Amino acid sequence: MSYKPDSIPTKILFLYTELAGYFIACVEALIKEHQVEVHMVRWPINKEAPFQLAIPDGVTVYDKQQYSREQLIQLSQAVAPDLVFCTGWIDKDYLAVARTFKKQVPVLVGMDNHWHGSARQQIARLLAPFTLQRIFTHAFVAGAPQQKYALKLGFRKQDVLQGYYSADVRHFQKAYQESKFLKENVFPKRFIYVGRYVQQKGIQDMWEAFVQLQQELPNDWELWCLGTGPLEAEAAKHPNIKHVGFVQPEQMQEYISQTGVFVLPSHKEPWGVVVHEFAAAGFPLICSTEVGAATAFLKDKLNGYTFEAGNVAELKQAMKKVVLTSEADLLQMGEQSVTLALQNTPSKWAAKLLGLVRRQKE
């Protein structure tokens, strides 16, 4: 049931860094399912991920670079939100704004970093009672790996929500349904990578593993790479590797229908919403052990394979397993992915935020 105390719309203020389509889908769920009034401060568009995003009705957007810290605080107080959501603690201006609401409304911090016990994280843990705990009431974490970090920072378990990132599940399930008949007739023997062309994504490992597999076990599988970044000049050249460039979300269906297995070989990937997206689109998955989203959406051998990050031989072996798997089994793996994708949706994401507001009002 939607929550509308005394018929006054609930207001949520987002202090956001880089907007993405999946976040917009979650905001739409807040508006359409709960009639929330959304106010959003945002960073400039990232040149390496130049998404063209349609801001839904019911959202007021403020470009951060147009406001001083004091002006942001004044703006936020004028909005008078029922909940404040800050994406991380990297932006000191955002922290200053969040600090002014601590004892008034729920103030969430978004977290996607894993707990590694590094010196920097240990310092953050020791300082948390004097820093983060004085600003935020709750942590909204991506998944289990991030929950551990939040608890280390002193958040109580009941004040830690999981599901910080959700794919636009409905959109990608629609793509799955539209492609299903085609793939049941002829399964597309193509791996697909979607992401930036940067070293931390492990993209060079993927190219090397694919080329080695082609040499050791000649086959008709291809590797399609969608993205842009500094490693474009070093992109692997091979007849079976296709470099597409950056693709806008509305064009993704074309590539979903023409490819069969998703690969994300990252050396470092705190979460990776793209894994959730391709799970919802019915793809078997290959992910490195550093991909956070794989902990939720990839069950080894059930709907894909994991491999040690940076290990080209293991990645090649995972690709080889796919090449040797029957089309019927690959389709079955894709169906398992669709089921796992339902663990989080924009509707579930929105309900968690409204639940905090509701408890605050009681």
C-alpha positions as CSV (number, residue, x, y, z in Angstrom):
1,M,0.0,0.0,0.0
2,S,1.3,3.5,-0.8
3,Y,2.1,5.7,2.1
4,K,0.6,9.3,2.1
5,P,0.4,10.7,5.6
6,D,-2.5,13.2,5.8
7,S,-2.5,13.2,2.0
8,I,0.7,15.3,2.0
9,P,3.2,13.9,-0.6
10,T,6.3,12.4,0.8
11,K,9.5,14.2,-0.3
12,I,12.8,12.6,-0.8
13,L,16.1,14.4,-1.5
14,F,18.8,12.6,-3.4
15,L,22.4,13.9,-3.3
16,Y,23.7,12.0,-6.2
17,T,26.9,11.7,-8.2
18,E,26.5,10.2,-11.7
19,L,22.9,9.4,-12.8
20,A,22.2,6.2,-14.6
21,G,19.2,4.6,-16.2
22,Y,18.7,2.0,-13.5
23,F,18.5,4.7,-10.8
24,I,15.9,6.6,-12.9
25,A,13.8,3.5,-13.0
26,C,13.9,3.3,-9.2
27,V,12.9,6.9,-8.9
28,E,10.0,6.3,-11.3
29,A,8.8,3.5,-9.0
30,L,8.8,6.0,-6.1
31,I,6.7,8.4,-8.1
32,K,4.3,6.0,-9.8
33,E,3.7,3.6,-7.0
34,H,4.0,5.9,-4.0
35,Q,3.4,9.4,-5.3
36,V,6.7,10.7,-3.9
37,E,7.9,14.1,-4.7
38,V,11.6,13.7,-5.7
39,H,14.3,16.4,-5.5
40,M,17.7,15.5,-7.0
41,V,21.1,17.2,-6.8
42,R,23.5,15.7,-9.4
43,W,27.0,15.8,-10.7
44,P,27.8,16.6,-14.4
45,I,27.6,13.8,-16.9
46,N,30.5,11.4,-17.1
47,K,32.2,11.7,-20.5
48,E,33.0,7.9,-20.5
49,A,29.4,7.0,-19.9
50,P,27.4,9.8,-21.7
51,F,23.9,8.4,-21.0
52,Q,21.0,10.3,-22.5
53,L,18.5,10.1,-19.7
54,A,14.9,11.2,-19.6
55,I,14.1,12.7,-16.2
56,P,10.5,11.6,-15.3
57,D,7.7,14.0,-14.3
58,G,7.7,14.6,-10.6
59,V,11.5,15.0,-10.3
60,T,13.1,18.4,-9.7
61,V,16.8,18.3,-10.7
62,Y,19.5,20.7,-9.5
63,D,23.0,20.7,-11.1
64,K,25.5,20.8,-8.3
65,Q,28.1,22.9,-10.0
66,Q,25.6,25.8,-9.9
67,Y,25.4,26.0,-6.1
68,S,27.9,26.8,-3.4
69,R,27.9,24.7,-0.2
70,E,25.9,27.2,1.7
71,Q,23.4,27.5,-1.2
72,L,23.0,23.7,-1.3
73,I,22.2,23.7,2.4
74,Q,19.6,26.5,2.0
75,L,18.1,24.7,-1.0
76,S,17.8,21.4,0.9
77,Q,16.2,23.1,3.9
78,A,13.7,24.7,1.7
79,V,12.8,21.4,0.2
80,A,12.1,20.0,3.7
81,P,12.5,16.3,2.7
82,D,11.1,13.3,4.7
83,L,14.3,11.4,3.8
84,V,17.8,12.3,2.5
85,F,19.8,9.8,0.4
86,C,23.5,10.5,-0.2
87,T,25.4,8.4,-2.6
88,G,28.6,7.7,-0.6
89,W,30.7,10.1,1.4
90,I,33.1,11.4,-1.2
91,D,31.4,14.8,-1.7
92,K,32.1,17.1,1.2
93,D,29.3,19.5,0.2
94,Y,26.8,16.6,0.3
95,L,28.1,15.6,3.7
96,A,27.5,19.2,4.9
97,V,23.9,19.1,3.6
98,A,23.3,15.6,5.1
99,R,24.6,16.7,8.5
100,T,21.9,19.3,8.9
101,F,19.2,16.6,8.8
102,K,20.6,13.9,11.1
103,K,18.1,14.4,14.0
104,Q,15.1,15.3,11.8
105,V,14.6,12.5,9.2
106,P,16.3,9.3,8.0
107,V,19.6,10.1,6.3
108,L,20.9,7.2,4.2
109,V,24.4,6.7,2.9
110,G,24.8,4.5,-0.2
111,M,27.6,2.0,0.0
112,D,29.1,-0.3,-2.7
113,N,32.6,-1.0,-1.4
114,H,33.6,-4.4,0.0
115,W,35.3,-4.8,3.3
116,H,39.0,-5.7,2.7
117,G,40.4,-4.6,6.0
118,S,42.9,-2.2,4.3
119,A,44.6,0.5,6.3
120,R,42.3,3.1,4.8
121,Q,39.2,1.1,5.8
122,Q,40.5,0.5,9.3
123,I,41.0,4.3,9.7
124,A,37.5,4.9,8.4
125,R,36.2,2.3,11.0
126,L,38.0,4.0,13.8
127,L,36.8,7.5,12.8
128,A,33.2,6.5,12.0
129,P,31.8,7.3,15.5
130,F,33.0,10.9,15.0
131,T,32.2,11.2,11.3
132,L,29.7,8.9,9.5
133,Q,27.8,8.1,12.7
134,R,27.2,11.8,13.3
135,I,25.8,12.3,9.8
136,F,23.9,9.2,8.7
137,T,21.2,7.2,10.4
138,H,21.2,4.3,7.9
139,A,23.3,2.6,5.3
140,F,21.9,1.4,2.0
141,V,24.3,-1.2,0.8
142,A,24.5,-3.0,-2.6
143,G,24.6,-6.6,-1.1
144,A,26.2,-9.0,1.4
145,P,29.9,-7.9,0.7
146,Q,29.0,-4.3,1.5
147,Q,26.9,-5.1,4.6
148,K,30.0,-6.4,6.3
149,Y,31.7,-3.0,5.8
150,A,28.6,-1.1,7.1
151,L,28.6,-3.2,10.3
152,K,32.3,-2.5,10.7
153,L,31.5,1.2,10.5
154,G,29.2,0.9,13.4
155,F,25.8,0.7,11.7
156,R,23.4,-1.5,13.6
157,K,22.2,-4.5,11.5
158,Q,18.6,-3.2,11.6
159,D,19.8,0.1,10.2
160,V,21.5,-1.5,7.1
161,L,19.3,-2.1,4.0
162,Q,20.4,-4.3,1.1
163,G,19.6,-3.6,-2.5
164,Y,21.2,-0.1,-3.0
165,Y,21.4,-0.8,-6.8
166,S,18.6,-2.3,-8.8
167,A,18.5,-2.8,-12.6
168,D,15.4,-1.7,-14.5
169,V,14.2,-5.3,-14.3
170,R,11.0,-4.8,-16.2
171,H,12.8,-3.3,-19.2
172,F,15.3,-6.1,-19.4
173,Q,12.7,-8.8,-18.9
174,K,10.8,-7.3,-21.8
175,A,14.0,-7.6,-23.9
176,Y,14.2,-11.2,-22.8
177,Q,10.7,-12.0,-23.9
178,E,11.2,-10.3,-27.2
179,S,14.4,-12.3,-27.9
180,K,13.3,-15.6,-26.5
181,F,11.7,-17.1,-29.6
182,L,14.7,-16.1,-31.8
183,K,17.2,-17.7,-29.4
184,E,15.1,-20.9,-29.0
185,N,15.4,-21.3,-32.8
186,V,19.0,-20.3,-33.2
187,F,21.0,-19.5,-30.1
188,P,23.5,-16.6,-30.9
189,K,27.0,-17.9,-30.4
190,R,28.3,-14.5,-29.2
191,F,29.8,-13.4,-25.9
192,I,29.0,-9.8,-25.0
193,Y,30.9,-7.3,-22.8
194,V,29.3,-4.0,-21.8
195,G,31.4,-1.5,-19.9
196,R,34.2,1.0,-20.1
197,Y,37.5,0.2,-21.8
198,V,39.7,0.6,-18.7
199,Q,42.2,-1.7,-17.1
200,Q,40.3,-2.3,-13.9
201,K,37.5,-4.0,-16.0
202,G,39.9,-6.8,-17.0
203,I,39.0,-6.3,-20.6
204,Q,42.5,-7.1,-21.8
205,D,42.3,-10.5,-20.0
206,M,39.0,-11.2,-21.8
207,W,40.5,-10.4,-25.2
208,E,43.6,-12.6,-24.5
209,A,41.5,-15.5,-23.1
210,F,39.2,-15.3,-26.2
211,V,42.0,-15.3,-28.7
212,Q,43.8,-18.2,-26.9
213,L,40.5,-20.2,-26.9
214,Q,40.1,-19.6,-30.7
215,Q,43.7,-20.9,-31.2
216,E,43.3,-24.0,-29.0
217,L,39.7,-24.8,-29.9
218,P,38.7,-23.2,-33.2
219,N,35.0,-22.4,-33.1
220,D,32.4,-20.0,-34.5
221,W,31.8,-18.0,-31.3
222,E,32.3,-14.3,-31.4
223,L,33.0,-11.6,-28.8
224,W,31.1,-8.3,-29.0
225,C,32.4,-5.4,-26.9
226,L,30.2,-2.4,-26.2
227,G,31.9,0.6,-24.6
228,T,34.4,3.3,-24.8
229,G,37.5,4.5,-22.9
230,P,41.3,4.9,-22.9
231,L,42.0,1.3,-23.9
232,E,40.2,1.7,-27.3
233,A,43.6,2.3,-29.0
234,E,44.8,-1.1,-27.6
235,A,41.7,-3.0,-28.4
236,A,42.4,-6.6,-29.6
237,K,42.2,-7.2,-33.3
238,H,40.7,-10.5,-34.2
239,P,38.2,-11.6,-36.9
240,N,35.8,-12.8,-34.2
241,I,36.0,-9.8,-31.9
242,K,33.7,-6.9,-32.7
243,H,34.1,-3.4,-31.1
244,V,30.8,-1.6,-31.2
245,G,31.5,1.6,-29.2
246,F,29.2,3.2,-26.6
247,V,25.5,2.2,-26.9
248,Q,22.6,4.2,-25.5
249,P,20.2,2.2,-23.3
250,E,17.4,2.4,-25.9
251,Q,19.6,0.7,-28.5
252,M,20.6,-2.2,-26.2
253,Q,17.7,-4.5,-27.3
254,E,19.4,-4.8,-30.7
255,Y,22.5,-6.3,-29.1
256,I,20.6,-8.4,-26.5
257,S,18.8,-10.2,-29.3
258,Q,22.0,-10.9,-31.2
259,T,24.2,-12.1,-28.3
260,G,24.0,-15.1,-26.0
261,V,26.4,-15.0,-23.0
262,F,27.4,-12.0,-20.8
263,V,31.0,-11.6,-19.6
264,L,32.3,-9.2,-16.9
265,P,36.0,-9.9,-16.2
266,S,36.7,-7.0,-13.8
267,H,39.7,-6.8,-11.5
268,K,37.7,-4.5,-9.3
269,E,33.9,-4.2,-9.5
270,P,32.2,-3.3,-6.2
271,W,28.8,-4.2,-7.6
272,G,28.1,-4.0,-11.4
273,V,24.4,-3.4,-12.1
274,V,25.1,-4.6,-15.7
275,V,25.2,-8.1,-14.3
276,H,21.7,-7.7,-12.9
277,E,20.5,-6.3,-16.2
278,F,21.8,-9.2,-18.3
279,A,20.5,-11.7,-15.7
280,A,17.0,-10.1,-16.2
281,A,17.6,-10.3,-20.0
282,G,18.0,-14.1,-19.7
283,F,21.8,-14.4,-20.2
284,P,24.1,-17.1,-18.8
285,L,26.9,-15.1,-17.0
286,I,30.7,-15.3,-16.7
287,C,32.0,-13.0,-13.9
288,S,35.3,-12.6,-12.0
289,T,35.4,-13.2,-8.3
290,E,35.7,-9.4,-7.8
291,V,32.3,-8.6,-9.3
292,G,30.0,-7.9,-6.3
293,A,26.8,-8.4,-8.1
294,A,27.8,-12.0,-8.9
295,T,27.2,-12.8,-5.2
296,A,23.5,-12.2,-5.8
297,F,22.9,-13.0,-9.5
298,L,25.4,-15.8,-10.5
299,K,25.2,-19.3,-9.0
300,D,28.2,-21.2,-10.3
301,K,27.3,-23.9,-12.8
302,L,23.5,-23.1,-12.4
303,N,23.4,-20.0,-14.6
304,G,27.1,-19.3,-15.3
305,Y,30.7,-19.5,-14.1
306,T,33.0,-17.5,-11.9
307,F,36.8,-17.3,-12.2
308,E,39.6,-15.8,-10.3
309,A,40.0,-12.1,-11.2
310,G,43.1,-11.6,-13.4
311,N,43.5,-15.3,-14.2
312,V,43.4,-15.5,-18.0
313,A,43.6,-19.3,-17.9
314,E,40.5,-19.6,-15.7
315,L,38.6,-17.1,-17.8
316,K,39.5,-19.1,-20.9
317,Q,38.3,-22.3,-19.3
318,A,35.0,-20.6,-18.4
319,M,34.5,-19.5,-22.0
320,K,35.4,-23.0,-23.2
321,K,32.7,-24.5,-21.0
322,V,30.2,-22.2,-22.6
323,V,31.4,-23.1,-26.1
324,L,31.0,-26.8,-25.3
325,T,27.6,-26.4,-23.7
326,S,24.5,-27.4,-25.7
327,E,22.1,-24.6,-26.9
328,A,19.3,-26.2,-24.8
329,D,21.4,-26.0,-21.6
330,L,22.4,-22.4,-22.3
331,L,18.8,-21.5,-22.7
332,Q,18.1,-23.2,-19.4
333,M,20.9,-21.3,-17.7
334,G,19.4,-18.1,-19.0
335,E,16.0,-18.9,-17.5
336,Q,17.8,-19.4,-14.1
337,S,19.3,-16.0,-14.5
338,V,15.8,-14.4,-15.0
339,T,14.6,-16.0,-11.7
340,L,17.7,-14.8,-9.8
341,A,17.2,-11.3,-11.2
342,L,13.9,-10.9,-9.3
343,Q,15.7,-10.7,-6.0
344,N,15.7,-7.0,-6.4
345,T,13.5,-4.7,-8.5
346,P,12.8,-0.9,-8.6
347,S,9.5,-1.6,-6.8
348,K,11.3,-3.4,-3.9
349,W,13.9,-0.6,-3.8
350,A,11.2,2.1,-3.5
351,A,9.3,0.1,-0.9
352,K,12.4,0.0,1.3
353,L,12.8,3.8,1.3
354,L,9.1,4.3,2.0
355,G,9.3,1.9,4.9
356,L,11.9,4.1,6.6
357,V,9.7,7.2,6.1
358,R,6.8,5.3,7.5
359,R,8.7,4.1,10.6
360,Q,9.9,7.7,11.2
361,K,6.3,9.0,11.1
362,E,4.9,6.4,13.5
